[in-house]
């Protein structure tokens, strides 16, 4: 009689242990952050694997063993692979759990009392799962915080600077200008491509403008005129169209120099002092 009782208990224990294996996999895949190997969770996982394998070798359940999904013997070093395959593995495990449920229903026993050592073990498993989920939440919060900090513009201590959206600022005030315009392209090239003295030649400027889909100028005179007009022309230039606080951007720095200074026959010079 004792043997029969043990046989009847096996599907109940198998169902319990297998549910916990699924909960462990769910916990591992509940976040989108790479968590280091969790030795504590792995300890309980390996025991659950051992228990389920032993049960599947017992009389009356051996037929289920043929349909059991192949699981990792250990979580250590396998988390990345589990994360990639979990969508498919979970479906297989749930299907197998359904077959175990069928065995339990066939026994027609309304209540099965668990031994104390089993209930104690399951409590420890639940605690390990909760701790792992807590780690994932904490790491996710840290990751989100770092992402937010990285997205915040770290303002350079320069009169002119550019943010992550391509917008320019003059003395911390946004310069309103069309990013598709010729004057924006010339100004952007000047700020980002000039040498350490703030200078860029007309020749180098022309090369960069052509890279930005502008047609190549027919000669040097046309080239220089187009570049200068993009900055100082009174109808289409930077200092005519760009606005700061509703007013035209002034070609002037706080120390009285020109912000952009055409060097006759050579190129443009940006005066961008530290403030």
C-alpha positions in Angstrom: 0.0 0.0 0.0 2.9 2.4 0.8 4.4 1.7 -2.6 1.1 2.6 -4.3 0.9 5.8 -2.3 4.4 6.8 -3.4 3.5 6.1 -7.0 0.5 8.3 -6.8 2.4 11.1 -5.2 4.9 11.2 -8.1 2.8 13.1 -10.6 2.0 15.7 -7.9 5.6 16.2 -7.1 6.6 16.3 -10.7 4.0 18.9 -11.4 5.2 21.0 -8.5 8.8 20.8 -9.4 8.2 21.4 -13.1 6.1 24.5 -12.3 9.1 25.9 -10.3 11.4 25.2 -13.2 9.2 27.3 -15.5 9.1 30.1 -12.8 12.8 30.1 -12.6 13.1 30.4 -16.4 10.5 33.2 -16.4 12.5 35.0 -13.7 15.7 34.8 -15.7 13.9 36.2 -18.8 11.8 38.8 -17.0 14.3 41.7 -17.7 16.2 43.0 -20.7 19.5 43.3 -18.8 22.4 40.8 -18.7 22.5 39.5 -15.1 25.6 37.8 -13.8 25.2 34.1 -13.0 23.1 33.6 -9.9 24.7 30.8 -7.8 21.9 30.7 -5.3 19.2 30.3 -8.0 21.3 27.8 -9.8 21.6 25.7 -6.7 17.9 25.2 -6.5 17.5 24.8 -10.2 20.0 22.0 -10.4 18.2 20.2 -7.5 14.9 20.6 -9.3 16.4 19.1 -12.4 17.7 16.2 -10.4 14.4 15.7 -8.7 12.4 15.8 -11.9 14.7 13.4 -13.7 14.5 11.0 -10.8 10.7 11.1 -10.9 10.6 10.6 -14.6 12.5 7.4 -14.2 9.9 6.1 -11.7 7.4 3.4 -12.5 4.3 4.9 -14.0 5.9 8.1 -15.3 8.6 6.7 -17.5 6.4 7.2 -20.6 6.4 11.0 -19.9 10.2 11.0 -20.0 10.1 10.5 -23.7 8.2 13.7 -24.2 10.1 15.9 -21.7 11.9 18.9 -23.3 15.7 18.8 -23.0 16.7 21.3 -20.3 20.1 22.7 -19.3 21.8 20.8 -16.5 22.9 24.1 -15.0 22.1 27.8 -15.4 25.7 28.9 -15.0 27.0 30.0 -18.4 23.7 29.2 -20.1 21.7 32.4 -19.3 22.5 34.0 -22.7 21.4 30.9 -24.6 18.3 30.6 -22.5 17.4 34.2 -23.2 17.6 33.7 -27.0 15.6 30.4 -27.0 13.1 31.0 -24.2 10.2 31.8 -26.5 10.3 28.3 -28.0 11.5 26.5 -24.9 8.7 27.9 -22.7 6.0 26.7 -25.2 7.5 23.2 -25.0 7.7 23.2 -21.2 4.1 24.4 -20.9 3.0 21.7 -23.2 4.8 19.1 -21.1 3.3 20.5 -17.9 -0.1 20.0 -19.5 0.7 16.3 -20.0 1.8 16.1 -16.3 -1.6 17.7 -15.4 -3.3 15.0 -17.3 -1.6 12.3 -15.2 -2.6 14.2 -12.0 -6.2 14.4 -13.1 -6.3 10.7 -13.9 -5.3 9.9 -10.3 -8.5 11.6 -9.1 -7.0 12.5 -5.6 -8.5 15.9 -4.5 -5.8 16.8 -2.0 -2.2 15.6 -1.7 -0.4 16.6 1.5 3.2 17.6 0.8 6.0 16.4 3.2 7.5 19.1 5.4 10.9 18.9 3.7 9.2 19.5 0.3 7.3 22.6 1.5 10.5 23.9 3.1 12.4 23.4 -0.1 9.7 25.1 -2.2 9.8 28.1 0.1 13.5 28.4 -0.4 13.1 28.1 -4.2 10.4 30.9 -4.1 12.8 33.1 -2.0 15.6 32.6 -4.5 13.3 33.5 -7.4 12.1 36.6 -5.6 15.7 37.6 -4.9 16.6 37.1 -8.6 13.7 39.2 -9.7 14.7 41.9 -7.2 18.2 41.9 -8.7 16.8 42.3 -12.2 14.5 45.2 -11.1 17.5 47.0 -9.5 19.7 46.5 -12.5 17.0 47.6 -14.8 16.5 50.8 -12.8 20.3 51.4 -12.9 20.4 50.8 -16.6 17.4 53.2 -17.2 19.1 55.8 -15.0 22.4 55.5 -16.9 20.6 55.7 -20.3 18.8 58.9 -19.1 22.0 60.4 -17.9 23.7 59.6 -21.2 20.8 61.2 -23.1 21.2 64.5 -21.2 23.4 66.9 -23.1 26.6 67.5 -21.3 27.0 71.2 -22.1 30.5 72.1 -23.2 31.9 75.3 -21.6 31.9 77.0 -25.0 30.0 79.9 -26.4 28.7 77.7 -29.3 27.8 74.1 -28.8 25.6 71.4 -30.4 23.2 69.0 -28.8 22.3 65.4 -29.7 19.4 66.6 -31.9 21.7 68.7 -34.1 20.5 72.0 -32.5 23.0 74.7 -31.8 23.2 77.0 -28.8 24.7 80.4 -28.3 25.5 81.2 -24.7 23.1 78.4 -23.6 20.3 79.9 -25.8 19.0 77.8 -28.7 19.7 79.1 -32.2 16.6 78.6 -34.3 17.7 77.7 -37.9 16.6 75.2 -40.6 18.8 72.1 -40.4 18.3 71.5 -44.1 19.5 75.0 -45.2 22.8 75.8 -46.8 23.7 78.2 -44.0 23.2 75.5 -41.4 25.4 73.1 -43.4 28.2 75.6 -43.7 27.9 76.6 -40.0 27.8 72.9 -38.9 30.9 72.0 -41.0 32.7 75.1 -39.6 31.9 74.1 -36.0 32.6 70.4 -36.4 35.4 70.2 -39.0 37.5 73.3 -38.3 41.0 72.9 -36.9 42.1 73.7 -33.4 42.2 77.4 -34.3 38.7 77.4 -35.6 39.8 77.7 -39.2 38.6 75.7 -42.3 39.6 76.4 -45.8 37.1 77.1 -48.6 38.5 74.0 -50.4 37.8 71.7 -47.4 34.4 73.3 -46.8 33.5 72.7 -50.5 34.4 69.0 -50.1 32.2 68.6 -47.1 29.3 70.5 -48.7 29.4 68.2 -51.7 29.2 65.2 -49.3 26.0 66.8 -48.0 24.4 66.7 -51.5 25.2 70.2 -52.7 26.3 70.5 -56.3 30.0 71.2 -56.9 30.8 74.9 -57.6 31.8 75.7 -61.2 35.0 77.5 -60.1 36.8 78.9 -57.1 35.1 82.3 -57.2 31.6 80.7 -57.2 32.7 78.3 -54.4 33.9 81.1 -52.1 30.9 83.3 -52.9 28.5 80.5 -52.0 30.2 79.8 -48.7 30.4 83.4 -47.7 26.8 84.1 -48.7 25.7 81.2 -46.5 27.1 83.2 -43.6 26.8 86.9 -44.2 24.3 87.4 -47.0 21.6 89.8 -45.8 18.7 87.7 -47.2 19.9 84.1 -47.1 22.8 84.0 -44.6 23.2 82.7 -41.1 23.2 86.0 -39.4 20.1 87.1 -41.3 17.9 84.0 -40.8 19.1 82.4 -37.6 17.3 83.6 -34.4 18.1 83.6 -30.7 15.2 84.5 -28.4 13.3 85.9 -31.4 16.2 88.2 -32.5 18.8 87.7 -35.3 21.9 85.9 -34.2 24.7 88.5 -33.9 28.0 87.9 -35.5 29.7 88.8 -32.3 31.3 87.2 -29.2 31.2 88.5 -25.7 34.8 89.7 -26.0 34.0 91.8 -29.1 35.3 89.6 -31.8 33.4 88.3 -34.8 31.8 84.9 -34.2 32.5 83.9 -37.8 35.2 85.7 -39.7 35.8 85.2 -43.4 39.5 85.1 -44.2 39.7 86.6 -47.7 40.7 84.0 -50.3 41.4 81.4 -47.7 38.4 80.2 -45.7 36.3 80.8 -42.6 37.4 81.2 -38.9 35.1 80.5 -36.0 35.8 82.3 -32.7 34.3 80.1 -30.1 35.7 81.2 -26.7 35.4 79.3 -23.4 32.8 80.8 -21.1 
